């Protein structure tokens, strides 16, 4: 079965869509497998990144449940979905459905249950070795963790409330490296909780154990 990129974003909730779009934007930025410029109708990475940031801001603004803000969020999500679907079509065309380069795109792949290039099936294991330290500026936290075999990127979520309440967790960023990941704009003088999971071509893996630190 040829691998295909999953683009049924309409089935995702807002937080899940934000995380998935963030993984794609991070993975496709300076991706050596797919150097720019990309031909139309594939969007330029600058356009894709700007639309993603607009959606992230609109999602935050819609938390007040204001109907106008929600409508703005939904309109931007539609725009972002269209860009992602155009990009997916280009990637599948240029690779002739080759799963090896497609695994570097941040998209989830629809394919057989067997993992290509690995000896196991199922989600990735939880990352280990998560450590937090203070950044140089107010509201910054730096994190490091052990490299997870099979992970192409790492999705980071934060919480500044009770970490046992799932709704307190929010998407922060996606990193392609474990060497130095910097979180910023955290509320100072509060506890911040952080968790990380690896992502490969079949999606996100298991969450790490949360780590915490008082933000300065």
Residue frames relative to the residue before (quaternion, step in Angstrom):
aa qw qx qy qz dx dy dz
X 1.0000 0.0000 0.0000 0.0000 0.00 0.00 0.00
X 0.3943 -0.7262 0.5105 0.2377 3.58 -0.75 1.05
X 0.4491 -0.6832 0.4929 0.2974 3.61 -0.91 0.83
X 0.0620 -0.7756 0.6278 0.0228 3.55 -1.06 0.80
X 0.4952 -0.6610 0.4797 0.2962 3.55 -1.12 0.66
X 0.3828 -0.7216 0.5344 0.2172 3.56 -0.96 0.91
X 0.0112 0.8213 -0.5672 0.0606 3.57 -0.66 1.12
X 0.4198 0.6914 -0.4864 0.3302 3.60 1.13 0.50
X 0.0023 -0.8587 0.5110 -0.0379 3.54 0.58 1.19
X 0.5450 0.6445 -0.4007 0.3563 3.59 1.15 -0.48
X 0.6468 0.5349 -0.3165 0.4421 3.58 1.17 -0.54
X 0.6150 0.5762 -0.3327 0.4232 3.58 1.27 -0.28
X 0.4628 -0.6280 0.5439 0.3092 3.53 -1.20 0.57
X 0.7197 -0.4629 0.2875 0.4303 3.56 -1.25 0.27
X 0.6873 0.4821 -0.2975 0.4547 3.60 0.83 -0.94
X 0.6520 0.5096 -0.3128 0.4662 3.57 0.98 -0.83
X 0.6530 0.5041 -0.3167 0.4680 3.58 0.97 -0.82
X 0.6282 0.5330 -0.3347 0.4575 3.58 0.97 -0.82
X 0.6727 0.4947 -0.2983 0.4623 3.58 0.90 -0.91
X 0.6706 0.4974 -0.3053 0.4579 3.59 0.89 -0.89
X 0.6551 0.4967 -0.3137 0.4751 3.58 0.93 -0.85
X 0.6403 0.5281 -0.3246 0.4535 3.58 1.01 -0.77
X 0.6257 0.5308 -0.3368 0.4620 3.58 1.03 -0.75
X 0.6702 0.5009 -0.3029 0.4563 3.57 0.94 -0.89
X 0.6572 0.5085 -0.3180 0.4565 3.59 0.87 -0.93
X 0.6704 0.4919 -0.3057 0.4638 3.59 0.90 -0.87
X 0.6869 0.4992 -0.2894 0.4419 3.57 0.90 -0.92
X 0.7319 0.4359 -0.2416 0.4647 3.59 1.00 -0.76
X 0.5359 0.6035 -0.4162 0.4187 3.60 1.24 -0.16
X 0.8364 -0.0664 -0.0221 0.5436 3.58 -0.59 1.22
X 0.2510 0.7715 -0.5382 0.2284 3.57 1.03 0.79
X 0.3729 -0.7682 0.4674 0.2287 3.64 -0.48 1.12
X 0.5904 0.5742 -0.3692 0.4306 3.60 1.21 -0.38
X 0.7949 0.1892 -0.0669 0.5726 3.57 1.16 -0.65
X 0.0501 -0.8357 0.5466 0.0171 3.61 0.44 1.16
X 0.4329 -0.6737 0.5346 0.2700 3.53 -1.14 0.69
X 0.5641 -0.0875 -0.8064 -0.1541 1.50 -2.45 0.68
X 0.3594 -0.6965 0.5776 0.2281 3.53 -1.22 0.63
X 0.4715 -0.6895 0.4621 0.2979 3.61 -0.90 0.82
X 0.5705 -0.5617 0.4731 0.3678 3.55 -1.23 0.54
X 0.5684 -0.1196 -0.8087 -0.0926 1.53 -2.20 1.24
X 0.3637 0.7171 -0.5200 0.2882 3.63 1.15 0.27
X 0.4190 -0.7264 0.4771 0.2630 3.63 -0.82 0.88
X 0.5196 -0.5934 0.5053 0.3499 3.56 -1.17 0.52
X 0.5963 -0.5905 0.3963 0.3726 3.58 -1.07 0.67
X 0.6084 0.5578 -0.3596 0.4352 3.61 1.07 -0.60
X 0.6525 0.4951 -0.3051 0.4858 3.57 1.01 -0.83
X 0.6527 0.5178 -0.3116 0.4570 3.57 0.95 -0.89
X 0.6681 0.5006 -0.2998 0.4618 3.59 0.91 -0.91
X 0.6635 0.5079 -0.3089 0.4543 3.58 0.91 -0.90
X 0.6653 0.4899 -0.3093 0.4708 3.59 0.96 -0.80
X 0.6133 0.5374 -0.3417 0.4672 3.59 1.07 -0.70
X 0.6693 0.4899 -0.3036 0.4689 3.60 0.91 -0.87
X 0.6142 0.5332 -0.3405 0.4718 3.59 1.07 -0.69
X 0.6596 0.4973 -0.3108 0.4702 3.56 0.98 -0.81
X 0.6319 0.5310 -0.3394 0.4511 3.58 0.94 -0.83
X 0.6750 0.4853 -0.2913 0.4733 3.59 0.93 -0.90
X 0.6568 0.5045 -0.3109 0.4663 3.60 0.99 -0.81
X 0.6214 0.5339 -0.3415 0.4607 3.58 1.07 -0.69
X 0.6455 0.5043 -0.3181 0.4774 3.58 0.97 -0.81
X 0.6763 0.5033 -0.2963 0.4490 3.58 0.93 -0.92
X 0.6713 0.5140 -0.3038 0.4392 3.60 1.09 -0.65
X 0.4556 0.7040 -0.4443 0.3152 3.60 1.26 -0.11
X 0.6021 0.5617 -0.3520 0.4451 3.61 1.22 -0.38
X 0.3958 -0.7425 0.4381 0.3164 3.58 1.37 -0.20
X 0.3155 0.7240 -0.5321 0.3052 3.55 1.18 0.54
X 0.4753 -0.7168 0.4307 0.2733 3.59 -0.68 1.07
X 0.6204 0.5296 -0.3537 0.4577 3.60 1.05 -0.63
X 0.6568 0.5039 -0.3032 0.4719 3.59 0.98 -0.88
X 0.6387 0.5225 -0.3234 0.4631 3.58 1.01 -0.78
X 0.6455 0.5133 -0.3181 0.4676 3.58 0.98 -0.81
X 0.6371 0.5138 -0.3225 0.4755 3.58 1.03 -0.79
X 0.6307 0.5325 -0.3256 0.4611 3.58 0.99 -0.85
X 0.6866 0.4944 -0.2903 0.4471 3.58 0.84 -0.99
X 0.6402 0.5225 -0.3306 0.4560 3.59 1.02 -0.75
X 0.6711 0.4785 -0.3014 0.4794 3.58 0.95 -0.84
X 0.6088 0.5415 -0.3560 0.4575 3.58 1.05 -0.68
X 0.6274 0.5301 -0.3328 0.4632 3.57 1.00 -0.76
X 0.6446 0.5158 -0.3124 0.4699 3.57 0.98 -0.87
X 0.6765 0.4913 -0.2926 0.4640 3.57 0.90 -0.94
X 0.6259 0.5387 -0.3338 0.4546 3.58 1.00 -0.79
X 0.6449 0.5229 -0.3158 0.4594 3.58 0.95 -0.86
X 0.6563 0.5073 -0.3097 0.4648 3.59 0.94 -0.88
X 0.6668 0.5008 -0.3059 0.4593 3.58 0.93 -0.88
X 0.6603 0.5006 -0.3148 0.4629 3.58 0.97 -0.77
X 0.6284 0.5144 -0.3342 0.4783 3.60 1.05 -0.70
X 0.6431 0.5152 -0.3173 0.4693 3.57 1.00 -0.81
X 0.6445 0.5293 -0.3226 0.4476 3.59 0.94 -0.88
X 0.6438 0.5225 -0.3241 0.4554 3.59 0.94 -0.85
X 0.6524 0.5077 -0.3098 0.4697 3.58 0.96 -0.83
X 0.6696 0.5126 -0.3042 0.4432 3.59 0.88 -0.94
X 0.6560 0.4950 -0.3134 0.4758 3.58 0.96 -0.82
X 0.6534 0.5189 -0.3157 0.4519 3.58 0.98 -0.80
X 0.7215 0.4693 -0.2622 0.4364 3.57 0.77 -1.03
X 0.7257 0.4111 -0.2397 0.4969 3.59 1.15 -0.58
X 0.3326 -0.7430 0.5039 0.2888 3.61 1.27 -0.20
X 0.6438 -0.5632 0.2944 0.4263 3.56 1.06 0.93
X 0.3112 0.7392 -0.5282 0.2787 3.60 1.10 0.67
X 0.3845 -0.7780 0.4513 0.2078 3.59 -0.49 1.18
X 0.5772 0.6110 -0.3981 0.3675 3.62 1.08 -0.52
X 0.7340 0.3651 -0.2667 0.5067 3.68 0.66 -0.88
X 0.6064 0.5745 -0.3667 0.4096 3.60 1.06 -0.64
X 0.6075 0.5686 -0.3593 0.4225 3.61 1.11 -0.56
X 0.6572 0.5163 -0.3144 0.4503 3.60 1.21 -0.35
X 0.5672 0.6696 -0.3498 0.3280 3.61 1.27 -0.16
X 0.5018 -0.6435 0.4389 0.3761 3.60 1.17 -0.41
X 0.5565 0.5691 -0.3952 0.4584 3.58 1.27 -0.25
X 0.4332 -0.6244 0.5662 0.3191 3.55 -1.26 0.43
X 0.3290 -0.7562 0.5410 0.1649 3.53 -1.13 0.75
X 0.2719 -0.7141 0.6221 0.1706 3.52 -1.14 0.79
X 0.2837 0.7532 -0.5390 0.2485 3.56 -0.49 1.17
X 0.7279 -0.3741 0.3037 0.4878 3.57 -1.25 -0.29
X 0.6704 -0.5389 0.3444 0.3762 3.55 -1.26 0.39
X 0.6075 0.5641 -0.3701 0.4193 3.58 1.10 -0.50
X 0.3698 -0.7095 0.5554 0.2267 3.56 -1.02 0.82
X 0.3811 -0.7138 0.5392 0.2334 3.54 -0.84 0.97
X 0.8278 0.2154 -0.1633 0.4917 3.52 -0.99 0.86
X 0.7387 0.3420 -0.2316 0.5326 3.62 1.18 0.18
X 0.4335 -0.7238 0.4838 0.2325 3.53 -1.19 0.47
X 0.7115 0.3999 -0.2677 0.5120 3.58 1.13 0.41
X 0.2788 -0.7273 0.5954 0.1967 3.54 -1.30 0.24
X 0.6178 0.5312 -0.4044 0.4154 3.54 -1.27 0.26
X 0.6984 -0.4813 0.3211 0.4212 3.58 -1.28 0.16
X 0.6178 -0.5383 0.4249 0.3846 3.55 -1.24 0.44
X 0.5586 -0.5922 0.4637 0.3497 3.54 -1.20 0.57
X 0.5996 -0.5472 0.4330 0.3919 3.57 -1.26 0.28
X 0.4862 -0.6412 0.4957 0.3267 3.62 -0.98 0.73
X 0.2230 -0.7658 0.5894 0.1284 3.55 -1.21 0.50
X 0.7513 0.4326 -0.2848 0.4090 3.54 -1.34 0.14
X 0.3081 0.7713 -0.5091 0.2259 3.61 1.15 0.47
X 0.0445 0.7929 -0.6023 0.0815 3.57 -0.74 1.14
X 0.2009 -0.7853 0.5795 0.0849 3.57 -0.99 0.89
X 0.0286 0.7720 -0.6349 0.0107 3.54 -1.19 0.64
X 0.5868 -0.5904 0.4189 0.3628 3.58 -1.22 0.38
X 0.4049 -0.6945 0.5422 0.2444 3.53 -1.11 0.76
X 0.6886 -0.4943 0.3420 0.4055 3.55 -1.31 0.01
X 0.7566 0.3464 -0.1848 0.5229 3.58 1.09 -0.66
X 0.6471 -0.5020 0.4043 0.4073 3.55 -1.29 0.35
X 0.8176 0.2477 -0.1939 0.4822 3.55 -0.97 0.88
X 0.6036 0.5617 -0.3589 0.4374 3.59 1.26 0.18
X 0.0424 -0.7569 0.6520 0.0168 3.54 -1.18 0.75
X 0.2110 -0.7669 0.5966 0.1064 3.54 -0.93 0.94
X 0.0603 -0.8098 0.5828 0.0299 3.57 -0.94 0.80
X 0.0942 -0.7574 0.6447 0.0423 3.49 -1.26 0.66
X 0.0244 0.7850 -0.6188 0.0156 3.55 -1.21 0.52
X 0.6109 -0.5495 0.4191 0.3863 3.54 -1.28 0.24
X 0.5362 -0.6101 0.4733 0.3410 3.56 -1.10 0.69
X 0.2579 -0.7668 0.5756 0.1188 3.55 -1.00 0.95
X 0.4352 -0.7125 0.4872 0.2559 3.56 -0.66 1.11
X 0.7916 0.2922 -0.2413 0.4793 3.55 -0.89 1.00
X 0.6078 0.5661 -0.3575 0.4270 3.59 1.20 -0.35
X 0.2646 -0.7631 0.5699 0.1511 3.55 -0.93 0.92
X 0.7788 0.0065 -0.0062 0.6272 3.56 1.28 -0.43
X 0.3215 -0.7385 0.5689 0.1661 3.54 -1.35 0.25
X 0.2245 -0.7855 0.5695 0.0910 3.54 -0.74 1.13
X 0.1595 -0.8065 0.5682 0.0352 3.56 -0.79 1.10
X 0.0602 -0.7645 0.6415 0.0214 3.55 -1.01 0.93
X 0.1635 -0.7800 0.5977 0.0872 3.56 -1.18 0.63
X 0.0798 -0.7593 0.6424 0.0666 3.53 -1.32 0.43
X 0.0897 -0.7753 0.6220 0.0630 3.55 -1.04 0.78
X 0.6077 0.4298 -0.3828 0.5472 3.49 1.03 1.00
X 0.7798 -0.2815 0.2303 0.5096 3.56 -1.20 -0.42
X 0.3420 -0.7765 0.4863 0.2090 3.65 -0.49 1.12
X 0.5843 0.5804 -0.3734 0.4269 3.59 1.23 -0.20
X 0.6362 0.4739 -0.3219 0.5168 3.58 1.32 -0.22
X 0.4110 -0.7627 0.4396 0.2367 3.57 -0.36 1.25
X 0.6493 0.5429 -0.3295 0.4185 3.60 0.99 -0.74
X 0.5844 0.5771 -0.3753 0.4295 3.62 1.23 -0.22
X 0.6162 0.5490 -0.3479 0.4448 3.58 1.23 -0.32
X 0.0411 -0.8020 0.5956 -0.0205 3.55 -0.99 0.93
X 0.5671 -0.5851 0.4660 0.3450 3.54 -1.15 0.71
X 0.1766 -0.7879 0.5833 0.0880 3.58 -0.96 0.90
X 0.7495 -0.2888 0.2399 0.5452 3.59 0.69 -1.07
X 0.3023 -0.6822 0.6183 0.2467 3.50 -1.43 -0.02
X 0.1127 -0.7932 0.5971 0.0404 3.56 -0.91 0.93
X 0.3738 -0.7194 0.5390 0.2283 3.55 -1.09 0.71
X 0.7460 0.3304 -0.1762 0.5507 3.59 1.29 -0.20
X 0.3375 -0.7240 0.5588 0.2227 3.57 -1.25 0.39
X 0.4526 0.7328 -0.4303 0.2701 3.57 1.24 -0.12
X 0.7847 -0.1373 0.1385 0.5883 3.57 0.82 -0.95
X 0.0140 0.7891 -0.6103 0.0676 3.56 -0.46 1.24
X 0.1442 -0.8209 0.5513 0.0362 3.57 -0.65 1.11
X 0.1453 -0.7528 0.6388 0.0645 3.53 -0.90 1.05
X 0.0067 -0.8049 0.5933 0.0051 3.58 -0.96 0.76
X 0.7472 0.3894 -0.3171 0.4354 3.53 -1.40 0.09
X 0.3700 0.6983 -0.5196 0.3247 3.57 1.07 0.74
X 0.5542 -0.6149 0.4412 0.3467 3.57 -1.10 0.68
X 0.3727 -0.7541 0.4917 0.2251 3.63 -0.63 1.07
X 0.8172 0.2552 -0.2207 0.4673 3.52 -1.35 0.49
X 0.6184 0.4667 -0.3687 0.5137 3.56 1.13 0.73
X 0.5385 -0.5868 0.4848 0.3614 3.53 -1.25 0.42
X 0.1016 -0.7601 0.6385 0.0650 3.56 -1.05 0.81
X 0.1892 -0.7611 0.6142 0.0874 3.53 -0.97 0.95
X 0.0932 -0.7992 0.5937 0.0103 3.57 -0.99 0.86
X 0.0244 0.7643 -0.6444 0.0020 3.54 -1.12 0.75
X 0.1743 -0.7897 0.5864 0.0457 3.56 -1.16 0.68
X 0.0060 -0.7737 0.6323 0.0393 3.55 -1.18 0.59
X 0.4674 -0.6679 0.5057 0.2822 3.53 -1.16 0.63
X 0.1805 -0.7667 0.6095 0.0901 3.53 -1.24 0.57
X 0.0036 -0.7721 0.6354 0.0132 3.56 -1.03 0.83
X 0.7973 -0.3407 0.2048 0.4542 3.57 -1.25 -0.22
X 0.7136 0.4235 -0.2700 0.4883 3.59 1.17 -0.38
X 0.7397 -0.4095 0.2228 0.4853 3.57 1.21 0.22
X 0.7154 -0.4463 0.3384 0.4178 3.52 -1.36 -0.25
X 0.3915 -0.7275 0.5243 0.2066 3.53 -1.17 0.73
X 0.7470 -0.3684 0.2985 0.4661 3.53 -1.26 -0.49
X 0.5285 -0.6419 0.4639 0.3057 3.54 -1.17 0.69
X 0.4872 -0.6157 0.5360 0.3104 3.54 -1.23 0.58
X 0.5941 -0.4920 0.4609 0.4387 3.53 -1.28 0.06
X 0.4772 -0.6811 0.4534 0.3206 3.65 -0.81 0.84
X 0.1656 -0.7412 0.6404 0.1146 3.54 -1.24 0.59
X 0.1733 -0.8102 0.5556 0.0694 3.58 -1.09 0.61
X 0.0024 0.7701 -0.6374 0.0252 3.52 -1.31 0.50
X 0.4258 -0.6514 0.5528 0.2979 3.58 -1.19 0.51
X 0.3596 -0.7511 0.5183 0.1947 3.57 -0.64 1.14
X 0.2624 -0.7661 0.5686 0.1444 3.58 -0.92 0.90
